[in-house]
């Protein structure tokens, strides 16, 4: 976990368990009807949502995604999310601990950061039926009074991960957006690691063993933007998280994100959002 993570109130998976003393690594919840999470928050575990039918909005890292039928939503550890789910929605949710996360997410074709940037996609009918079968099987296994067969649940979790990867790799839904140059995925991963200390394109290009000019060429060709913009986007995301989810003062956030002073942070934030940090924090 990041040494900076204590700035956020982070919900542990046991906070959602009926039996927190058991220390479960996986929980199942059904979503039926209206459901609201008004205050953005984040978890230290992975969430996969399968909507049978649904309407509403799921906001993940401040990007709004419309909820629809036969849709998969992914929320990674430390991402900020909230939702407004409308009446008539039916969905199924798995919460999976960090310890089980790598088992659940078997060798994705694209970097995890790409999935984090495109966490919502619709799956074909056949894939939906297969996913639903695994979700319900996990639900039923968790109810076994004679003892839960955790190895079977772990195996079914891995199957769900494989089915999600298959749907993405098949080129449906948002997969076209995920099929970016691998260098960009690596850049996003590096930005997650170094954005507080490093903002120059040349630093990231050096880590990738390419020139800064070539890195920009790849970004422009694949995303229509610059490497510098992607780095700024990562800094902006953290600023939004701190403003909305932490109780840090703006002054402390300026220091945390290594800006020269309050004015430089405000200029940066307003240039990218059209609002001052204080206006963003106060906005509902």
Order of alpha helices (4+ residues) and beta strands (2+ residues): beta-beta-beta-beta-beta-beta-beta-beta-beta-alpha-alpha-beta-alpha-alpha-alpha-alpha-alpha-alpha-alpha-alpha-alpha-alpha
